[in-house]
Amino acid sequence: MQQKDYYKTLDLKKSASADDIKKAYRRLARKYHPDVSKEANAEERFKEVYEAYDVLNDKKKRGEYDDMRSGRGSKNGAGFQPPPGWQSGNFDANFFEDIMRHDNSPHSGSNHGHGAGNTDFFDNIFGGQTRNRASQAGQATPQVATVPLTLGDIYHGSQRKIRLPDGRNIQVKIPKGIEEGQKIRISNGPGRAEIHLKVKLQPHKHFKVDGKNILLELPIAPWEAALGSMITVPTLEGNVNLRIPEAVQTGKKMRLQGRGLPGDKPGDQIVTLVIMTPPAKQSDERDFYREMEKTFNWDPRKGMLN
């Protein structure tokens, strides 16, 4: 088999850095993407660019490829095998990661803004032209599926293995800070329908989500509320200390800035204080409450009753 020169495909020197490879990939993808290119051989060149990038952008694959080109590899330079699936036009899972895009609008077909800053470069290059042209050309309607995510997936970012309707499994990157209802768009290759993964947030034991903000109801003891205290509060990043002022009441909201979901402007964690009364199960505990009643002589409903 004739040896492929991936460096030549991307117009690079063998000494090219990782940044050089990515820049060349962006430039050539813009030039040959079938939805926007006017080149006669755009689709084939687009596949060649992807194949070269997949190999050279991976340190291990690049090392094996260089060894084979120089004759040091197990095939004695007879030719490097490209990623699986190219003969049939199916993209390997790694390529899906490279061309993943997410839509920041909870509404179908929207392309507003770029949320947490994790949008793939294709959105920046084409500015929605790919989807518009596909629609005008009457291409297949996108396949839509729901992907359940935990708050940890959204806060830290993660990868999920997704099984496509045609039986293929792909690894999908979950961008940090993506919100429920937003979509992750995955290109399915030239001439094939896009895949839209709609985010569905799984319930959390303690936290709720309001946009980029994280909501937490925090129980505190009566003495902490009356006297003030420094207490420990859970967040998605770990525990932090929070000072409770004196004489707070149930419903008091306190803000932990920047402790919400990540993004260009990170959200906050909103802590709502809830005073919990300890149960009086023993006789001495009940006596203590009676003594409190005498000591305070306080009616919390004063002014409410006729």
BELFEN-V693202 format. One record per residue. N is the residue number from 1. RES is the residue in one letter. D_CENTER is the distance of its C-alpha to the mean C-alpha in Angstrom with 2 decimals. Layout:
{{N	RES	D_CENTER} {N	RES	D_CENTER}}
This chain:
{{1	M	40.71} {2	Q	40.46} {3	Q	38.13} {4	K	35.17} {5	D	34.71} {6	Y	31.00} {7	Y	31.84} {8	K	34.17} {9	T	31.66} {10	L	29.32} {11	D	32.43} {12	L	31.78} {13	K	34.05} {14	K	33.68} {15	S	32.94} {16	A	29.85} {17	S	27.05} {18	A	23.36} {19	D	22.93} {20	D	25.91} {21	I	24.42} {22	K	21.18} {23	K	23.36} {24	A	25.72} {25	Y	23.05} {26	R	21.76} {27	R	25.40} {28	L	26.57} {29	A	23.66} {30	R	24.50} {31	K	28.12} {32	Y	28.03} {33	H	25.24} {34	P	27.45} {35	D	26.27} {36	V	27.46} {37	S	29.86} {38	K	33.63} {39	E	34.44} {40	A	36.49} {41	N	34.67} {42	A	31.15} {43	E	29.54} {44	E	31.21} {45	R	30.46} {46	F	26.80} {47	K	26.71} {48	E	28.68} {49	V	26.32} {50	Y	23.31} {51	E	25.49} {52	A	26.64} {53	Y	23.24} {54	D	21.91} {55	V	24.92} {56	L	25.34} {57	N	21.75} {58	D	21.90} {59	K	24.29} {60	K	25.85} {61	K	26.36} {62	R	27.73} {63	G	30.15} {64	E	31.39} {65	Y	31.83} {66	D	33.78} {67	D	35.93} {68	M	36.78} {69	R	37.67} {70	S	39.98} {71	G	41.54} {72	R	40.24} {73	G	37.96} {74	S	39.08} {75	K	39.78} {76	N	41.87} {77	G	40.09} {78	A	40.70} {79	G	37.36} {80	F	33.68} {81	Q	32.14} {82	P	29.15} {83	P	25.96} {84	P	26.73} {85	G	26.70} {86	W	27.82} {87	Q	31.29} {88	S	30.08} {89	G	27.52} {90	N	24.61} {91	F	21.71} {92	D	20.74} {93	A	17.26} {94	N	16.64} {95	F	17.28} {96	F	14.62} {97	E	12.02} {98	D	14.04} {99	I	14.28} {100	M	10.91} {101	R	10.42} {102	H	8.73} {103	D	11.24} {104	N	11.04} {105	S	14.13} {106	P	14.60} {107	H	17.68} {108	S	18.20} {109	G	18.91} {110	S	17.91} {111	N	16.67} {112	H	16.79} {113	G	15.28} {114	H	12.12} {115	G	10.44} {116	A	8.41} {117	G	9.99} {118	N	7.53} {119	T	9.72} {120	D	11.67} {121	F	15.27} {122	F	16.72} {123	D	15.89} {124	N	17.76} {125	I	20.53} {126	F	21.37} {127	G	20.39} {128	G	20.25} {129	Q	23.49} {130	T	22.22} {131	R	21.50} {132	N	24.70} {133	R	26.85} {134	A	25.64} {135	S	26.61} {136	Q	29.92} {137	A	30.73} {138	G	30.26} {139	Q	27.72} {140	A	26.18} {141	T	24.10} {142	P	20.39} {143	Q	19.73} {144	V	17.55} {145	A	16.11} {146	T	14.27} {147	V	11.61} {148	P	12.07} {149	L	9.48} {150	T	10.78} {151	L	10.32} {152	G	9.97} {153	D	6.97} {154	I	5.28} {155	Y	7.54} {156	H	7.58} {157	G	4.53} {158	S	6.50} {159	Q	8.43} {160	R	10.26} {161	K	13.74} {162	I	14.58} {163	R	18.25} {164	L	19.34} {165	P	22.52} {166	D	24.53} {167	G	23.93} {168	R	21.65} {169	N	18.80} {170	I	15.76} {171	Q	12.85} {172	V	9.51} {173	K	6.57} {174	I	3.24} {175	P	1.91} {176	K	3.64} {177	G	5.68} {178	I	5.00} {179	E	8.47} {180	E	10.67} {181	G	12.52} {182	Q	10.28} {183	K	10.31} {184	I	8.74} {185	R	11.98} {186	I	13.38} {187	S	16.76} {188	N	19.32} {189	G	21.94} {190	P	24.88} {191	G	26.61} {192	R	24.19} {193	A	22.18} {194	E	18.48} {195	I	16.20} {196	H	14.10} {197	L	11.70} {198	K	11.80} {199	V	9.60} {200	K	12.18} {201	L	11.87} {202	Q	14.41} {203	P	17.02} {204	H	17.17} {205	K	20.63} {206	H	20.84} {207	F	18.07} {208	K	17.45} {209	V	15.06} {210	D	16.58} {211	G	14.32} {212	K	12.89} {213	N	15.71} {214	I	16.07} {215	L	19.51} {216	L	21.79} {217	E	25.42} {218	L	27.22} {219	P	30.66} {220	I	33.36} {221	A	37.01} {222	P	39.89} {223	W	41.14} {224	E	37.78} {225	A	37.83} {226	A	41.50} {227	L	41.76} {228	G	38.32} {229	S	36.34} {230	M	33.58} {231	I	31.14} {232	T	28.00} {233	V	24.81} {234	P	21.66} {235	T	18.26} {236	L	14.78} {237	E	15.73} {238	G	19.22} {239	N	22.56} {240	V	24.11} {241	N	27.60} {242	L	28.51} {243	R	32.08} {244	I	33.49} {245	P	36.41} {246	E	39.73} {247	A	40.64} {248	V	37.20} {249	Q	37.04} {250	T	34.65} {251	G	32.08} {252	K	31.82} {253	K	28.32} {254	M	27.13} {255	R	24.16} {256	L	22.14} {257	Q	20.83} {258	G	17.41} {259	R	16.55} {260	G	14.15} {261	L	10.43} {262	P	9.62} {263	G	10.18} {264	D	13.26} {265	K	15.16} {266	P	13.75} {267	G	14.95} {268	D	17.79} {269	Q	18.78} {270	I	21.81} {271	V	24.29} {272	T	27.05} {273	L	30.10} {274	V	31.97} {275	I	35.40} {276	M	36.29} {277	T	39.96} {278	P	40.94} {279	P	43.11} {280	A	46.82} {281	K	47.92} {282	Q	50.75} {283	S	53.95} {284	D	53.45} {285	E	50.00} {286	R	51.59} {287	D	54.37} {288	F	51.86} {289	Y	50.39} {290	R	53.94} {291	E	54.73} {292	M	51.68} {293	E	52.96} {294	K	56.33} {295	T	55.03} {296	F	52.66} {297	N	54.69} {298	W	51.61} {299	D	50.84} {300	P	47.21} {301	R	48.42} {302	K	51.13} {303	G	51.51} {304	M	49.81} {305	L	52.83} {306	N	56.00}}
